Amino acid sequence: MDMSHTFIFWVYVGIMSCTSIISTSVNRPIEIPKPIMLVYNLFNSIANMYIVVGLAPYVWNRTLGFGIEDNEIVRHMVYLHYLTKYLDFFDTFFMILRHKWKQVHLLQLYHHSTIGIIWKWVYTEFPTTIDVTYGFGAAANSFIHSLMYLHYFLAAIGINNPFKKYLTGMQMGQFMICIVHAAVYAYVNMDLPGGVIFPAVQIFYMCSMLSLFGYFVYKKTNKRIDSSKSNIKSTIIRISGTNYDVSEFQKNHPGGNIISKYDISNVPDATDAFNNFHTGSNRAMTLLRTLPIVDDTCESTDERTCESTDEPTDFQQMINSWKDRGLYSGGRLEFSVWAIAVAMGVFGGLHLLGQGHPIIGGIVIGFSWGQCGFIQHHAGHLAFSGNPRIDFLIQSLYESFAKGGSGRWWRNRHNKHHAMPNSIEHDGDLRTTPFFAWDDVLIKKVPTVLLRIQHLLFIPMLAIYVPVLATSVFGFVIRRRYWDELGLMVMHFWMVSQFCTNIQSLLIFYFIGYSIQGIYLGCMFGLSHYTMPRIETSDNHDWASWQYMTTCNWGVGSRFAEYFSGFLNLQIEHHIATKMPPENYNLIVDDMRSYAKRNKLPYMEISFCQAMCDMIGGLRTTGRREYARRISNKNV
């Protein structure tokens, strides 16, 4: 299929980006006249039902399309279904004009920008010698859309739809039915041209939609109203012996609301955390000097809160010794060689795609994208030059241009992880529910049917993690209006498209590349945390102790393990010295062990195999324990 079929994606991104810029510059919502909304919703409902009626005799019968010869009627109806995907653009268009930013979520952006490409490809290239099973998905989707737009129409004229609560369930049911139908088709027609690729793409796409819908349903049903947000809580943090009132500032803290969790009642001294994130930042020091200073007369019953911090602590002395040894600088040559080698890997994968080898190219690009993830990770921590302009530029090149992601989204999420690792409330990396969980608290949010098999779902879910995550990234960038980063992300997809003139090869390339990248990065990031204890702010641990207690190392002493994992196998060192060039982590291992021994802290070192077994085995044990608990309670 010609690459011009991706035109719908570029049109969608271009129109929505321009609309968002214009709408934001106007700085006020633009109301759409009610008659226009009524006509739009009613027309959509009728058009989709017309497609359903046209396809039903061929695909909604006892055969479900199997064995029925392809014909012009089915082709025409599927083409009309494809055209409705352009019409769906107006959903996002109206939301942006009306400043309904919360409705412009990642699920909608992902679906509307990609579904048209899929249906254009199916309509154009599905073999005419095979039956009309390709119309089954079009009929199912049109039926759901007809009900959905009818609901919008009824709501607009003031009629309460009693079936509203069933719509989401019907949408998810549609995905599951289409997955089963595609799997049967692949089994029946595996020896025919297109007998595997078409159902494989549908299964992958339906799984991504099912995952996104599941996430939003979970998020909606588990949303809790925090009544304390209506009142500004008095928050005091202690940095370098001075108490600062951040009650007002916490609302505008560039790093998010995580600062409120460093109140002296939870974390007696935030100096180490502040230094870890903000050393070398003139902006952070300027903002700190503007904060109100609170009388530091100590009234706390916790002696640690009242301790003087005029003299460097044991931990701070260790950090200062590393600075004196020059470990926070240098290493740029090794980092540069690593970065160049990874860039060559990326272009090697693209070259293989251009030479007509999407499978091999996908494998190469998958591992290269994984290494890009490690490089952008360290650059995002300012571990290359220490200069935000230089390091963030490197991060943008390797994350946005090379991979199609967002460095700003990553920093917003990942810094919270470093601030409070393994915190159920604040660490986003633990939000793996409702599919699986390692913790006895989070496991309660996993459906019973998944408990005994959740350890088997881990790797498959990582395989689709990247495309699912990509929708969240695009939504974040658009909501925050980071148009420079959006431009680099779009340039990524344009660059890849230049190496391929066949949409089938492109889909295979991305499917393999995204799957390998997701599994690679997911395992490397997870090995050092998922089986470690969960800790909350109420436990009153100092920052350094928190890092030691929630993190473990694997493959210590192996240079191969360091490069294979992007130096994240030395995770304890990384959490303690995030701004240190990662190639220097091995030079501070002995200091880290000694500090842990002096302060009676755990310093966990295991092998790669043990880390992998603990991670998968922890899922299995936790799931089965929760399953037994639920069965026991049910029988009581």
C-alpha positions in Angstrom: 0.0 0.0 0.0 1.3 3.4 -0.9 2.4 5.6 2.0 -0.1 8.3 0.9 -2.6 6.2 2.9 -1.1 7.7 6.1 -2.5 11.0 4.9 -5.3 10.7 7.4 -2.8 10.7 10.3 -1.0 13.8 9.1 -4.2 15.6 8.4 -5.5 14.8 11.9 -2.3 15.9 13.7 -2.0 19.0 11.6 -5.6 20.1 12.0 -5.7 19.5 15.7 -2.3 21.1 16.4 -3.3 24.3 14.4 -6.8 24.4 16.1 -5.2 24.0 19.5 -2.8 26.9 18.8 -5.5 29.2 17.5 -8.0 28.2 20.3 -5.3 28.9 22.9 -4.3 32.2 21.5 -8.0 33.3 21.5 -7.9 32.4 25.2 -11.6 31.7 25.6 -13.9 28.8 24.7 -15.8 29.0 21.4 -19.3 27.7 21.8 -20.6 25.6 19.0 -24.3 26.4 18.1 -26.6 23.7 19.4 -28.3 23.0 16.0 -24.9 22.2 14.6 -24.2 19.7 17.3 -27.6 18.1 17.0 -27.2 17.7 13.2 -23.7 16.4 13.6 -24.6 13.7 16.2 -27.8 12.6 14.4 -26.1 12.4 11.0 -23.3 10.3 12.5 -25.7 8.0 14.1 -27.8 7.5 10.9 -24.7 7.1 8.7 -23.2 4.4 10.9 -26.5 2.6 11.2 -26.8 2.7 7.4 -23.4 0.9 7.2 -24.6 -1.7 9.7 -27.8 -2.4 7.8 -25.8 -2.8 4.5 -23.2 -5.2 6.0 -25.5 -7.2 8.3 -26.7 -9.7 5.7 -23.1 -10.7 4.8 -21.3 -10.7 8.2 -23.9 -10.9 10.9 -25.4 -14.2 9.9 -24.6 -17.8 10.8 -21.4 -17.7 8.8 -20.0 -14.4 10.2 -18.7 -13.7 6.8 -16.7 -17.0 6.3 -17.3 -18.6 3.0 -19.2 -15.6 1.5 -17.7 -14.3 -1.7 -16.4 -10.8 -1.8 -18.7 -8.3 -3.5 -19.1 -4.6 -4.4 -21.8 -4.0 -1.7 -19.4 -5.0 1.1 -16.6 -3.1 -0.4 -18.7 0.0 -0.7 -19.9 -0.2 2.9 -16.4 -0.7 4.2 -15.3 2.3 2.2 -18.1 4.4 3.7 -17.0 3.2 7.1 -13.4 4.4 6.3 -14.8 7.8 5.3 -16.6 8.2 8.7 -13.2 8.2 10.3 -12.6 11.6 8.7 -15.9 12.7 10.1 -14.8 11.7 13.6 -12.2 14.4 13.4 -14.9 16.9 14.4 -15.2 15.3 17.9 -11.7 16.5 18.8 -12.1 19.7 16.8 -15.2 20.7 18.8 -13.6 19.8 22.1 -10.6 22.0 21.4 -12.7 24.9 20.3 -14.8 24.6 23.5 -11.6 24.2 25.7 -12.8 20.8 26.9 -9.2 19.8 27.5 -10.0 17.0 29.8 -12.0 15.3 27.1 -9.1 15.4 24.7 -7.5 12.3 26.2 -5.0 9.9 24.9 -7.5 7.2 24.0 -9.3 9.6 21.6 -6.1 11.0 20.1 -4.6 7.5 19.5 -7.8 6.1 18.0 -8.7 8.9 15.7 -5.2 9.4 14.3 -4.6 5.7 13.5 -7.9 3.9 12.8 -8.3 5.6 9.4 -4.9 4.3 8.3 -5.9 0.7 9.3 -9.3 0.8 7.4 -7.8 2.4 4.3 -5.2 -0.3 4.2 -7.9 -3.0 4.7 -10.2 -1.6 2.0 -7.4 -1.2 -0.5 -5.3 -4.3 0.1 -7.6 -7.0 1.5 -7.5 -9.9 -1.1 -10.7 -9.9 -3.2 -10.3 -13.7 -3.6 -11.0 -14.2 0.1 -14.4 -14.0 1.8 -16.1 -10.9 3.3 -14.9 -11.4 6.9 -13.1 -8.0 6.8 -16.5 -6.3 7.0 -17.3 -7.9 10.4 -15.2 -5.3 12.3 -16.6 -2.4 10.3 -20.2 -3.5 11.1 -19.3 -4.0 14.8 -17.6 -0.6 15.1 -20.4 1.2 13.1 -23.0 -0.3 15.4 -21.3 1.0 18.5 -20.7 4.4 16.9 -24.4 4.6 15.9 -25.5 4.0 19.5 -22.8 6.4 20.9 -23.8 9.4 18.6 -27.5 8.6 19.3 -26.7 9.0 23.0 -25.0 12.3 22.4 -28.0 13.5 20.4 -30.5 12.5 23.1 -28.4 14.2 25.8 -28.3 17.4 23.7 -32.1 17.6 23.5 -32.5 16.8 27.2 -33.6 13.1 27.1 -32.1 10.8 29.7 -30.7 7.7 28.1 -31.4 4.7 30.4 -28.8 2.6 28.5 -25.9 5.0 29.0 -24.3 2.9 31.6 -24.0 -0.1 29.2 -22.2 1.8 26.4 -18.7 1.4 27.8 -19.2 -2.3 28.4 -20.5 -2.7 24.8 -17.5 -0.9 23.4 -15.1 -3.2 25.3 -17.2 -6.2 24.3 -16.8 -5.1 20.7 -13.0 -5.3 21.0 -13.1 -8.8 22.5 -15.5 -10.1 19.9 -13.3 -8.7 17.1 -10.2 -10.3 18.7 -11.9 -13.7 18.7 -13.2 -13.3 15.2 -9.7 -12.3 13.9 -8.1 -15.2 15.7 -10.5 -17.7 14.1 -9.9 -16.1 10.7 -6.1 -16.4 11.1 -6.6 -20.1 12.0 -8.9 -20.9 9.0 -7.0 -18.9 6.4 -3.4 -19.1 7.6 -2.2 -20.6 4.3 -3.8 -17.9 2.1 -2.3 -14.5 1.1 -2.9 -12.1 3.9 -4.3 -14.9 6.1 -2.1 -13.9 9.0 -1.0 -10.2 8.6 -4.6 -8.8 8.5 -5.9 -10.6 11.6 -2.6 -10.0 13.4 -2.9 -6.2 12.9 -6.5 -6.3 14.1 -5.7 -8.3 17.2 -2.8 -6.0 18.1 -4.9 -2.9 17.6 -7.9 -4.3 19.4 -5.7 -5.3 22.4 -4.3 -1.8 22.5 -7.8 -0.3 22.5 -8.9 -2.8 25.1 -6.0 -1.9 27.3 -6.7 1.8 27.0 -10.4 1.4 27.7 -9.6 -0.8 30.7 -7.2 1.9 32.0 -9.8 4.7 31.7 -12.6 2.6 33.2 -10.4 1.7 36.1 -9.3 5.3 36.6 -12.9 6.6 36.4 -14.3 4.0 38.8 -11.4 4.3 41.3 -11.2 8.1 41.3 -11.3 9.5 44.9 -12.3 12.9 45.9 -9.7 14.5 48.0 -11.5 17.0 50.2 -8.3 18.3 51.5 -7.6 19.9 48.1 -10.2 22.6 48.7 -8.1 23.9 51.6 -4.4 24.8 51.3 -2.5 22.6 53.8 0.3 24.2 55.7 3.5 22.5 54.3 6.9 23.1 55.8 10.1 21.6 54.3 13.5 21.7 55.9 16.5 22.3 53.6 20.1 22.9 54.9 18.9 23.7 58.4 16.2 26.2 57.3 12.5 25.7 57.4 10.6 27.0 54.3 6.8 27.5 54.0 5.8 26.0 50.6 2.0 26.0 51.3 1.4 28.4 48.4 4.4 27.4 46.2 3.4 23.7 46.1 0.6 24.6 43.7 3.1 25.9 41.1 6.1 23.7 41.9 7.6 22.8 38.5 8.2 19.3 39.7 4.6 18.7 40.6 2.8 18.2 43.9 5.4 15.7 45.2 6.9 18.5 47.2 3.9 18.4 49.6 5.0 14.9 50.7 8.3 16.3 52.0 6.6 18.1 54.9 8.7 17.9 58.0 6.1 15.7 59.6 6.8 13.1 57.0 10.4 13.7 55.9 12.4 15.4 58.7 15.0 16.8 56.3 14.6 17.3 52.6 18.1 18.6 52.0 19.4 15.4 50.3 16.4 15.2 48.0 16.7 18.8 47.1 20.4 18.5 46.3 19.7 15.4 44.2 17.2 17.1 42.0 18.3 20.7 42.0 22.1 21.0 42.5 23.4 23.2 39.7 20.0 24.7 38.9 20.1 28.5 39.3 16.4 28.7 38.9 15.7 26.3 41.8 18.1 28.3 44.0 16.3 31.5 43.0 12.9 30.1 43.8 14.1 28.7 47.1 15.3 32.2 48.2 11.8 33.6 47.5 10.0 31.2 49.8 8.9 32.4 53.3 11.2 31.3 56.1 9.5 29.8 59.1 10.8 30.2 62.7 12.8 27.0 63.1 12.1 26.7 66.8 11.5 23.0 67.0 8.3 21.8 68.5 8.3 18.3 66.9 8.5 15.2 69.1 10.7 13.6 66.4 14.3 14.3 67.4 15.5 13.9 63.8 13.4 16.9 62.8 15.2 19.0 65.4 18.7 17.9 64.5 21.0 20.7 63.3 22.1 20.3 59.7 24.9 23.0 59.9 27.5 20.2 59.8 27.4 17.8 56.8 25.9 14.5 57.6 27.6 11.2 56.9 25.7 10.9 53.7 26.5 14.4 52.6 30.2 13.8 53.4 30.1 10.8 51.1 28.5 12.8 48.3 31.1 15.6 48.8 33.9 13.1 48.6 32.7 11.9 45.1 32.6 15.5 44.0 36.2 16.0 45.2 37.2 12.9 43.2 35.7 14.4 40.1 33.1 11.6 39.7 30.3 14.1 38.9 32.2 15.3 35.8 34.2 13.6 33.0 33.3 10.5 31.2 32.0 12.5 28.2 34.1 10.5 25.7 32.7 7.2 26.8 29.1 8.6 26.8 29.6 10.1 23.4 30.9 6.7 21.9 27.9 5.0 23.4 25.5 7.6 22.0 27.1 7.4 18.5 26.9 3.6 18.5 23.2 3.7 19.5 22.5 6.3 16.7 24.2 4.0 14.2 22.0 1.1 15.5 18.8 3.2 14.9 19.8 4.1 11.3 20.9 0.5 10.8 17.4 -0.7 11.6 15.9 2.0 9.3 18.3 0.9 6.5 17.2 -2.7 6.8 13.5 -1.5 6.6 14.4 0.4 3.4 16.0 -2.7 1.9 12.8 -4.7 2.4 13.7 -6.5 5.7 11.1 -5.2 8.2 11.5 -8.2 10.5 15.3 -8.0 10.9 15.0 -4.2 10.9 12.4 -4.3 13.6 14.6 -6.5 15.8 17.5 -4.1 15.4 15.5 -1.0 15.9 13.8 -2.5 19.0 17.0 -3.0 20.8 18.3 0.3 19.5 15.2 2.1 20.8 15.8 0.4 24.1 19.3 1.9 24.3 17.9 5.2 23.2 15.7 5.0 26.3 18.7 4.6 28.5 20.6 7.5 27.0 17.6 9.9 27.2 17.1 8.7 30.8 20.5 9.7 31.9 20.4 12.9 29.8 17.1 13.7 31.5 18.9 13.4 34.9 21.6 15.9 33.6 24.2 13.1 33.9 26.0 14.0 30.7 27.2 17.6 30.9 25.2 18.9 33.8 23.9 21.8 31.6 20.1 21.5 31.2 20.2 23.0 27.7 22.7 20.5 26.4 21.4 17.4 28.2 17.7 18.2 27.5 18.7 18.6 23.8 20.3 15.2 23.8 17.2 13.8 25.5 14.9 15.3 22.9 17.0 13.9 20.0 17.1 10.4 21.4 13.6 10.3 22.9 11.5 12.5 20.5 13.3 12.3 17.2 14.8 8.8 17.4 11.8 7.1 19.2 8.8 9.4 18.8 8.4 10.0 22.6 8.5 13.0 24.9 11.4 13.9 27.2 9.2 16.4 29.2 6.6 13.7 29.8 9.3 11.4 31.0 10.8 13.9 33.4 7.4 14.7 34.8 6.7 11.1 35.6 10.2 9.8 36.4 11.2 12.5 38.8 8.3 11.5 41.0 9.5 8.0 41.0 12.9 9.1 42.2 11.4 11.4 44.8 9.4 8.6 46.4 10.3 5.2 44.9 7.9 2.3 45.6 5.3 4.5 47.1 1.9 3.2 46.1 0.4 6.7 46.1 3.1 8.6 44.3 5.3 6.2 42.2 3.7 5.9 38.8 5.8 2.9 37.9 3.7 0.8 40.3 0.5 1.6 38.4 0.2 -1.7 36.6 -3.3 -2.5 37.7 -5.8 -3.8 36.7 -3.7 -6.3 34.8 -1.2 -7.3 37.5 0.4 -6.2 40.8 3.2 -7.4 43.2 1.8 -5.6 46.3 -0.9 -7.0 48.6 -2.6 -3.6 48.5 -2.6 -3.0 44.8 -3.5 -6.6 44.0 -7.0 -5.9 45.4 -7.6 -3.9 42.2 -6.8 -6.8 39.9 -9.9 -8.8 38.7 -10.2 -12.3 40.1 -10.1 -14.0 36.7 -6.5 -12.6 36.2 -5.0 -13.4 39.6 -3.7 -16.9 38.8 -2.3 -16.0 35.4 -1.0 -12.5 36.1 2.6 -13.7 36.0 1.9 -15.0 32.5 0.5 -11.6 31.4 3.6 -9.6 32.4 5.7 -10.1 29.2 2.8 -9.9 26.7 1.6 -6.6 28.3 5.1 -5.1 28.1 5.0 -5.9 24.4 2.0 -3.6 23.9 3.2 -1.1 26.5 4.9 1.3 24.2 2.0 2.0 21.8 -0.4 2.3 24.7 2.1 4.7 26.4 2.5 6.6 23.2 -1.1 7.8 23.3 -0.6 9.2 26.8 2.6 10.9 25.6 0.9 12.6 22.7 -2.0 13.7 24.9 0.5 15.2 27.5 2.4 17.1 24.8 -0.7 18.5 23.2 -2.3 19.5 26.5 0.8 21.3 27.7 1.3 22.8 24.2 4.9 21.7 23.8 4.8 22.3 20.0 8.6 22.0 19.6 8.5 18.5 21.0 5.4 17.6 19.0 7.3 18.7 15.9 10.2 16.4 16.7 7.8 13.5 17.4 6.1 14.0 14.0 9.5 14.3 12.3 10.3 10.8 13.8 7.3 9.2 12.0 8.1 11.2 8.8 11.7 10.0 8.9 10.7 6.4 9.3 8.1 6.7 6.5 10.9 7.8 4.1 12.5 4.3 4.5 9.4 2.4 3.5 6.9 2.5 0.7 4.7 -0.4 1.9 2.3 0.0 4.8 2.5 -3.7 5.6 6.2 -3.6 6.1 5.9 -0.5 8.2 3.4 -2.1 10.5 5.5 -5.2 10.9 8.6 -3.0 11.6 6.8 -1.0 14.3 5.1 -4.0 15.8 8.4 -5.9 16.3 10.3 -2.7 17.3 7.7 -1.6 19.8 7.3 -5.1 21.3 11.1 -5.6 21.8 11.5 -2.1 23.1 8.7 -2.5 25.6 9.9 -5.8 26.9 13.5 -4.7 27.0 12.9 -1.4 28.9 10.2 -2.8 31.1 12.3 -5.6 32.4 15.4 -3.4 32.8 13.5 -0.8 34.7 11.5 -3.3 36.8 14.2 -5.7 37.9 15.5 -3.4 40.6 12.2 -2.3 42.2 9.2 -4.5 41.7 10.1 -7.1 44.3 11.4 -4.6 46.9 9.2 -3.3 49.8 6.6 -0.6 49.4 7.2 2.5 51.6 5.0 5.5 52.3 5.8 8.9 53.6 4.2 8.1 56.9 7.0 5.6 57.6 9.3 8.7 58.3 12.4 7.5 56.5 15.1 10.0 55.4 15.6 10.3 51.7 18.8 8.2 51.4 17.4 5.4 53.5 14.3 5.4 51.3 16.5 4.8 48.2 18.4 1.9 49.8 15.3 0.2 51.1 13.3 0.2 47.8 16.1 -0.6 45.3 18.4 -3.5 44.6 21.4 -4.2 42.3 22.0 -7.1 39.9 25.0 -8.2 37.9 27.4 -6.1 40.0 30.9 -6.2 38.5 29.8 -7.1 35.0 30.6 -4.5 32.4 28.4 -6.2 29.9 25.5 -6.1 32.4 26.1 -2.3 32.8 25.9 -1.5 29.1 23.1 -4.0 28.4 21.0 -2.4 31.1 22.0 1.1 30.4 23.9 1.1 33.8 20.6 0.6 35.5 21.7 -2.7 37.0 23.5 -0.5 39.6 20.2 0.9 40.5 21.1 1.9 44.1 24.0 4.0 42.9 21.8 5.5 40.3 19.1 6.5 42.8 21.7 8.0 45.2 23.8 9.8 42.5 21.4 10.5 39.6 23.5 13.3 38.2 26.7 11.4 38.1 27.8 10.1 34.7 26.6 6.5 34.7 29.9 5.0 33.7 31.2 6.1 37.1 28.6 4.1 39.1 31.0 1.2 39.5 33.5 3.5 41.2 31.2 4.2 44.1 29.9 0.7 44.9 32.4 0.2 47.8 31.4 3.5 49.3 27.7 2.6 49.0 28.3 -0.7 50.7 30.2 0.9 53.6 27.6 3.6 54.1 24.8 0.9 54.3 26.9 -1.1 56.8 27.5 1.9 59.0 23.9 3.0 59.0 22.4 -0.6 59.2 20.7 -0.2 55.9 20.1 -3.0 53.4 22.3 -3.2 50.3 20.7 -5.8 48.1 22.9 -7.5 45.4 21.5 -10.4 43.4 22.2 -12.1 40.0 20.2 -11.3 36.8 18.5 -14.7 36.9 17.5 -14.3 40.5 16.2 -10.8 39.9 14.1 -12.2 36.9 12.8 -15.1 39.0 11.9 -12.9 41.9 10.0 -10.5 39.6 8.0 -13.1 37.8 7.7 -15.3 40.9 6.5 -12.4 43.0 3.7 -11.9 40.6 2.7 -15.5 40.8 2.9 -15.7 44.5 1.0 -12.5 45.2 -1.7 -13.3 42.7 -2.3 -16.8 44.0 -2.3 -15.6 47.6 -4.9 -13.0 46.8 -7.0 -15.5 44.9 -7.0 -17.9 47.9 -8.0 -15.0 50.2 -10.9 -14.1 47.9 -12.1 -17.7 47.6 -11.8 -18.1 51.4 -13.9 -15.0 52.0 -16.5 -16.1 49.5 -16.9 -19.4 51.2 -17.3 -17.9 54.7 
